[in-house]
Amino acid sequence: MTDSDPKAMIKIAREGGDPDLAEPLDLGVRVRELRKARDWTLEQAAKQAGLARSTLSKIENGQMSPTYDALKKLAIGLEISVPQLFTPPPQGQVGGRIAVTKTGEGREVTTVTYEHEMLADQLTKKQMLPYRARIRARSMDEFDGWVRHGGEEFLYVLTGVVLLYTEYYEPVELRRGDSAYYDATMGHNVVSTSQEDATILWVTSLT
């Protein structure tokens, strides 16, 4: 999967033993659900995301594959992260579940600045979105503004060194074993400063 292949991102299949996960996740349906959950019209959602109404309508109806830039605008407009566009919404309380993701078996979602590996991806109705990320960005110049979305976020550095930039605080250097917990509605970006791309564990709340 490459940054220039959003169609591959959209058609990622939900795999696992749960029969509810047998069908591929439909990005258009997901975007429509998110819009309606906010009680927004097409015009309101398009304005919030900085997209043309006709473009948003085509995305919702599966008539076009959005570019990564369009996906990012959608995520920012809906106040969620890009990975959450490809994650089914929580659907109530369930108990007695477990999901095991072996090394290298997580679903991959690649962006210009990060390479995400989605963990526990076979579970729906979860309250957290865990994923491992390889930080490709080396400079704030590689981001088109701040990343911000609803909920809270936990970051734990697995390898390498990163700089965590936030909208209201000075940049913080984080090394292996360091962590940060922050309000994800605040603008935030992460860049690698070590020789090799750093890897981190991210956990984003879905409520």
C-alpha positions as CSV (number, residue, x, y, z in Angstrom):
1,M,0.0,0.0,0.0
2,T,1.3,3.4,-0.9
3,D,0.5,7.0,0.0
4,S,-0.9,7.5,-3.6
5,D,-3.3,4.5,-3.4
6,P,-6.3,5.6,-1.3
7,K,-8.5,3.1,-3.1
8,A,-6.4,0.3,-1.4
9,M,-7.0,2.0,2.0
10,I,-10.8,2.2,1.4
11,K,-11.2,-1.5,0.4
12,I,-9.4,-2.9,3.4
13,A,-11.3,-6.0,4.5
14,R,-12.4,-6.6,8.1
15,E,-11.1,-10.0,9.0
16,G,-11.8,-12.2,12.0
17,G,-14.1,-14.8,13.5
18,D,-17.0,-12.5,14.1
19,P,-19.6,-12.9,11.3
20,D,-20.4,-9.2,11.6
21,L,-17.0,-8.5,10.2
22,A,-17.3,-10.5,7.0
23,E,-17.9,-7.5,4.7
24,P,-15.3,-4.9,3.7
25,L,-15.7,-1.6,5.5
26,D,-17.4,0.9,3.2
27,L,-15.8,4.3,3.6
28,G,-18.8,6.1,2.1
29,V,-21.2,4.6,4.5
30,R,-18.8,5.3,7.4
31,V,-18.5,9.0,6.4
32,R,-22.3,9.3,6.1
33,E,-22.8,7.7,9.5
34,L,-20.2,10.1,11.1
35,R,-21.9,13.1,9.4
36,K,-25.4,12.1,10.4
37,A,-24.2,11.4,14.0
38,R,-23.3,15.1,14.1
39,D,-26.7,16.0,12.6
40,W,-24.9,17.8,9.7
41,T,-26.3,18.3,6.2
42,L,-24.0,17.6,3.2
43,E,-23.4,21.3,2.9
44,Q,-22.4,21.7,6.6
45,A,-20.1,18.7,6.5
46,A,-18.5,19.8,3.2
47,K,-17.9,23.3,4.6
48,Q,-16.4,21.9,7.8
49,A,-14.0,19.7,5.8
50,G,-13.2,22.3,3.2
51,L,-14.5,20.1,0.3
52,A,-17.1,20.7,-2.4
53,R,-20.6,19.4,-1.6
54,S,-20.5,17.4,-4.8
55,T,-17.2,15.8,-3.8
56,L,-18.5,14.8,-0.4
57,S,-21.7,13.4,-2.0
58,K,-19.6,11.3,-4.4
59,I,-17.5,9.9,-1.6
60,E,-20.5,9.0,0.5
61,N,-22.1,7.2,-2.5
62,G,-19.0,5.4,-3.5
63,Q,-18.7,7.2,-6.8
64,M,-15.1,8.4,-6.3
65,S,-11.9,7.3,-4.4
66,P,-10.7,10.3,-2.4
67,T,-7.1,11.4,-2.4
68,Y,-5.2,11.3,0.9
69,D,-5.5,15.0,1.1
70,A,-9.3,14.7,0.9
71,L,-9.2,11.9,3.6
72,K,-7.2,14.2,5.9
73,K,-9.6,17.1,5.3
74,L,-12.5,14.7,6.1
75,A,-10.9,13.5,9.3
76,I,-10.1,17.1,10.5
77,G,-13.6,18.3,9.6
78,L,-15.2,15.4,11.5
79,E,-12.7,15.8,14.4
80,I,-11.4,12.3,14.2
81,S,-8.1,10.7,13.1
82,V,-7.6,9.3,9.7
83,P,-7.4,5.7,11.0
84,Q,-10.9,6.2,12.6
85,L,-12.3,6.7,9.1
86,F,-11.5,3.0,8.6
87,T,-12.7,1.8,12.0
88,P,-16.3,0.7,12.6
89,P,-18.1,2.7,15.3
90,P,-18.7,1.3,18.8
91,Q,-22.1,-0.3,19.1
92,G,-22.8,-0.8,22.8
93,Q,-21.4,-2.9,25.6
94,V,-20.1,-6.4,25.1
95,G,-18.1,-8.6,27.5
96,G,-15.8,-11.6,27.4
97,R,-13.9,-10.7,24.3
98,I,-10.2,-10.9,23.4
99,A,-8.2,-10.0,20.3
100,V,-4.7,-11.1,19.6
101,T,-2.6,-9.5,17.0
102,K,0.7,-11.2,16.2
103,T,3.8,-9.2,15.2
104,G,3.4,-8.0,11.6
105,E,-0.2,-9.2,11.3
106,G,-2.0,-5.8,12.0
107,R,-3.8,-4.0,9.2
108,E,-1.6,-1.4,7.5
109,V,-2.8,2.1,6.8
110,T,0.0,4.3,5.2
111,T,0.0,8.0,5.1
112,V,2.5,10.6,3.9
113,T,3.9,11.1,7.4
114,Y,3.1,7.8,9.3
115,E,2.8,4.1,8.6
116,H,0.1,2.7,10.9
117,E,-0.4,-0.9,11.9
118,M,-3.9,-1.3,13.3
119,L,-4.1,-3.6,16.3
120,A,-7.1,-5.6,17.6
121,D,-8.7,-4.7,14.3
122,Q,-11.1,-7.7,14.2
123,L,-13.1,-6.3,17.2
124,T,-15.9,-3.9,16.8
125,K,-17.6,-2.0,19.6
126,K,-14.3,-1.1,21.3
127,Q,-13.7,2.1,23.1
128,M,-10.1,2.5,22.2
129,L,-8.2,2.4,18.9
130,P,-4.7,0.9,19.4
131,Y,-2.1,1.1,16.7
132,R,1.6,0.9,16.2
133,A,3.1,3.7,14.0
134,R,6.3,4.2,12.2
135,I,7.1,7.9,12.1
136,R,8.3,8.9,8.7
137,A,8.0,12.6,9.1
138,R,11.3,14.5,9.8
139,S,10.0,18.0,9.9
140,M,6.8,19.9,10.7
141,D,6.9,21.2,7.1
142,E,5.7,17.7,6.0
143,F,2.4,18.2,7.7
144,D,-0.5,20.2,6.2
145,G,-1.3,21.9,9.5
146,W,-2.1,20.4,12.8
147,V,-3.7,16.9,13.3
148,R,-6.6,17.2,15.7
149,H,-9.6,15.0,16.4
150,G,-12.0,14.1,19.2
151,G,-11.1,12.1,22.3
152,E,-7.9,11.6,24.2
153,E,-4.6,10.0,23.0
154,F,-1.8,8.0,24.6
155,L,1.6,7.8,22.9
156,Y,4.4,5.4,24.0
157,V,7.8,5.4,22.3
158,L,8.9,1.9,21.3
159,T,12.1,2.7,19.4
160,G,14.1,5.8,18.4
161,V,13.5,9.4,19.4
162,V,10.6,11.7,18.5
163,L,9.6,15.3,19.0
164,L,5.9,15.7,20.0
165,Y,4.6,19.1,18.8
166,T,1.4,20.4,20.4
167,E,-0.6,23.5,19.7
168,Y,-0.3,25.0,23.2
169,Y,3.1,23.7,24.5
170,E,6.7,23.7,23.6
171,P,7.9,20.6,21.6
172,V,8.8,17.6,23.9
173,E,11.6,15.1,23.1
174,L,10.5,11.6,23.8
175,R,12.8,8.5,23.8
176,R,12.3,4.8,24.1
177,G,10.1,4.1,27.1
178,D,8.8,7.7,27.4
179,S,5.1,8.4,27.0
180,A,2.6,11.2,26.7
181,Y,-1.1,11.5,27.3
182,Y,-3.0,14.4,25.8
183,D,-6.2,15.9,24.7
184,A,-6.4,15.0,21.0
185,T,-8.7,18.0,20.2
186,M,-5.5,20.0,20.6
187,G,-3.4,20.2,17.5
188,H,-0.5,17.7,17.6
189,N,2.1,16.2,15.2
190,V,5.0,13.8,15.8
191,V,8.4,13.7,13.9
192,S,11.3,11.4,14.1
193,T,14.7,12.9,15.2
194,S,16.7,9.6,15.4
195,Q,18.7,8.3,12.5
196,E,16.1,5.5,11.9
197,D,12.4,6.1,11.8
198,A,11.0,5.9,15.3
199,T,8.2,3.6,16.2
200,I,5.5,4.3,18.7
201,L,2.4,2.8,20.2
202,W,-0.7,5.0,19.9
203,V,-4.0,4.5,21.7
204,T,-6.9,6.8,20.8
205,S,-10.2,6.9,22.6
206,L,-13.3,6.4,20.5
207,T,-15.6,8.2,22.8
